[in-house]
């Protein structure tokens, strides 16, 4: 019996091959059956895909194309600030009341020029013939005009004795990889309390496609415990996409929420995208703001001492400086809600129009 079974099976296949039914029709019929079965499987496995809520499960199908499209509108924002720093002697007893240009010029025992740089993420939200605008976090570009340090425990007349005063000379903000001359942008509007800013440029726009963020705004107030989100930004200068789960939605009146996504320096301003009823239904629900950190003071050598210019086994005898070091508590990312972003644009609508930026229909 077992020896005859293959022979019988082969005859049946041979008979089917002689069937007058067109092979392309048969293939199409099988494809329809498989497609119908696939949809039924999705309906069974993902019964809540059409519930009008933000998804809490991993996307059920590939969304790489949509994420790549969105990522084109997300850019790296660099900020460089130049300072003139004047250092005083403790014996001169310089206080704030004494500070003026003459005192600084005559009493400073040392003058140092230095710069501070930082980076973050900004998203192109507007572009017309000669203007471009990007949304970001205020703290990336909000730099102080004056920085003062004091001698510890030294006072005169109830005022602290100034050790140094640093005055901002110039600030440059650059957007990487956009078709405008030099890539430099200006601060159009900033709100320090909300930690939201818009940067942009009016003037020469070179040829080339400008990828404006084109997905709609959602409602962070509708996020739930466990809502699934994507984040796109520039941690440590590299464009990256990561994912996370929402915790503590609507943690305050502004709608702030937490995400367990990994966050590193440079991710501030990155877009937070939720999915409603399956991909590709992405919605902007906020931007990444900050991460929980622990601050400690450490001693470091002079800035001009390279990593390999001294032997770590030999006692270092050069100048040492105190530096504030931030240790990141990974997995606790704070996000600014889309409602707060909308409030920012609504409060400054007239200002933006006067500047030539009409954000009507933004995130529609």
Residue pairs with C-beta under 8 A, 6 or more apart in sequence:
42 49
42 60
45 60
46 57
46 60
46 278
48 55
49 55
49 60
49 277
49 278
50 277
51 277
52 276
52 277
53 222
53 224
53 276
53 277
54 218
54 222
54 223
54 224
54 227
54 228
54 274
54 275
54 276
54 283
54 285
55 227
55 228
55 274
55 275
55 276
55 277
55 278
56 224
56 226
56 227
56 228
57 228
58 228
59 228
59 275
59 278
59 279
60 278
60 279
61 278
61 279
62 279
63 279
63 280
63 282
66 279
66 280
66 282
67 230
67 232
67 241
69 211
69 214
70 213
70 215
70 232
70 271
70 273
70 282
71 232
71 239
71 241
72 211
73 123
73 124
73 125
73 211
73 212
73 213
73 214
74 121
74 122
74 123
74 124
74 213
74 232
74 233
74 234
74 239
74 270
74 271
75 121
75 122
75 123
75 124
75 134
75 175
75 176
75 177
75 178
76 119
76 120
76 121
76 122
76 175
76 176
76 177
76 234
76 237
76 239
76 266
77 119
77 120
77 121
77 122
77 134
77 136
77 140
77 141
77 173
77 174
77 175
77 176
77 199
77 234
77 269
78 117
78 118
78 119
78 173
78 174
78 175
78 176
79 117
79 118
79 119
79 120
79 140
79 141
79 143
79 171
79 172
79 173
79 174
80 115
80 116
80 117
80 171
80 172
80 174
81 115
81 116
81 117
81 143
81 168
81 170
81 171
81 172
82 113
82 114
82 115
82 168
82 169
82 170
82 171
83 113
83 114
83 115
83 116
83 147
83 166
83 167
83 168
83 169
84 111
84 112
84 113
84 166
84 167
84 169
85 111
85 112
85 113
85 114
85 147
85 164
85 165
85 166
85 167
86 104
86 108
86 110
86 111
86 164
86 165
86 166
86 167
87 108
87 109
87 110
87 111
87 112
87 163
87 164
88 94
88 107
88 108
88 109
88 162
88 163
88 164
88 165
89 107
89 109
90 151
90 154
90 161
90 163
92 107
93 156
93 161
94 103
94 107
94 161
94 162
95 156
95 157
95 159
95 160
95 161
95 162
96 148
96 159
96 160
96 162
97 157
97 159
99 162
99 165
104 165
114 166
114 303
116 143
118 140
118 265
119 140
119 234
119 237
119 265
119 266
120 136
120 137
120 140
120 141
120 233
120 234
120 266
120 267
120 268
120 269
121 136
121 232
121 233
121 234
121 266
121 267
121 268
121 269
121 270
121 271
121 288
122 134
122 135
122 136
122 140
122 175
122 199
122 269
123 134
123 135
123 136
123 213
123 269
123 271
123 287
124 132
124 133
124 134
124 178
124 210
124 211
124 212
124 213
125 133
125 134
125 135
125 198
125 212
125 213
125 359
125 362
125 363
126 132
126 133
126 200
126 212
126 357
126 359
126 362
127 133
127 205
127 210
127 212
129 205
130 202
130 203
130 204
130 205
131 200
131 201
131 202
131 205
131 356
131 357
132 178
132 180
132 185
132 200
132 201
132 205
132 210
133 188
133 198
133 199
133 200
133 357
133 359
134 175
134 185
134 198
134 199
134 200
135 196
135 197
135 198
135 269
135 287
135 341
136 196
136 197
136 198
136 199
136 268
136 269
136 287
137 195
137 196
137 197
137 268
137 269
137 287
137 289
137 336
138 190
138 191
138 192
138 194
138 195
138 196
138 197
139 192
139 195
139 268
139 290
140 197
140 268
140 269
141 171
141 173
141 187
141 190
141 197
141 199
142 190
142 192
142 197
143 168
143 171
144 168
145 167
145 168
146 165
146 166
146 167
146 168
147 165
147 166
148 162
148 164
148 165
148 166
149 162
149 163
149 164
150 160
150 161
150 162
150 163
151 160
151 161
151 162
151 163
154 160
154 161
155 161
172 184
173 184
173 185
173 186
173 187
173 199
174 182
174 183
174 184
174 185
175 183
175 184
175 185
175 199
176 183
177 183
178 210
179 205
179 206
179 207
179 208
179 209
179 210
180 201
180 203
180 204
180 205
180 206
181 203
181 204
181 206
184 201
185 199
185 200
185 201
186 199
186 200
186 201
187 197
187 198
187 199
188 197
188 198
188 199
188 200
188 352
188 355
188 357
189 197
189 198
189 348
189 351
189 352
190 196
190 197
190 198
191 197
191 344
191 348
194 254
194 336
194 340
194 343
194 344
195 289
195 336
196 287
196 336
196 340
196 341
196 344
198 352
198 357
200 357
202 356
213 271
213 284
213 363
215 273
215 282
215 283
215 284
215 363
216 283
216 284
216 363
216 364
217 283
217 284
217 285
217 338
217 341
217 342
217 362
217 363
217 364
218 274
218 276
218 283
218 284
218 285
218 338
219 285
219 338
219 339
220 249
220 250
220 255
220 257
220 285
220 286
220 335
220 337
220 338
220 339
221 249
221 250
221 255
221 337
221 339
223 246
223 249
223 250
223 257
223 274
223 285
224 246
224 249
225 246
225 247
225 248
225 249
226 245
226 246
227 245
227 246
227 249
227 274
228 243
228 244
228 245
228 246
228 274
228 275
229 243
229 244
229 245
229 246
229 259
229 261
229 272
229 273
229 274
229 285
230 241
230 242
230 243
230 272
230 273
230 275
230 282
231 241
231 242
231 243
231 244
231 259
231 261
231 267
231 270
231 271
231 272
231 273
231 288
231 333
232 239
232 240
232 241
232 270
232 271
232 273
233 239
233 240
233 266
233 267
233 268
233 269
233 270
233 271
233 288
234 240
234 266
234 267
234 270
235 262
235 263
235 264
235 265
235 266
235 267
236 264
236 265
236 266
237 266
238 266
242 261
242 262
243 261
244 259
244 260
244 261
244 333
245 259
245 260
246 257
246 258
246 259
246 274
247 257
247 258
247 259
247 260
248 257
248 258
249 255
249 257
250 256
250 257
251 257
251 258
254 336
254 337
254 339
254 340
255 286
255 337
255 338
255 339
255 340
256 334
256 335
256 336
256 337
256 340
257 286
257 335
257 337
258 332
258 333
258 334
258 335
259 272
259 288
259 333
259 335
260 331
260 332
260 333
261 288
261 331
261 333
262 330
262 331
262 333
263 288
263 290
263 291
263 328
263 330
263 332
263 333
264 291
264 328
265 328
267 288
267 291
267 333
268 288
268 289
268 290
269 287
269 288
270 287
270 288
271 284
271 287
271 288
272 284
272 285
272 286
272 287
272 288
272 335
273 282
273 283
273 284
273 285
274 282
274 283
274 285
275 281
275 282
275 283
276 283
284 338
284 363
285 335
285 337
285 338
286 335
286 336
286 337
286 338
286 340
286 341
287 335
287 336
287 341
288 333
288 334
288 335
288 336
289 333
289 334
289 335
289 336
290 333
290 334
291 328
291 329
291 330
291 332
291 333
291 334
292 328
292 329
292 332
292 334
293 326
293 327
293 328
293 329
294 326
294 327
294 329
295 324
295 325
295 326
295 327
296 324
296 325
296 327
297 322
297 323
297 324
297 325
298 322
298 323
298 325
299 320
299 321
299 322
299 323
300 320
300 321
300 322
300 323
301 310
301 316
301 318
301 319
301 320
301 321
302 318
302 319
302 320
302 321
303 321
305 318
310 316
310 318
338 363
345 352
345 359
345 362
349 359
352 358
352 359
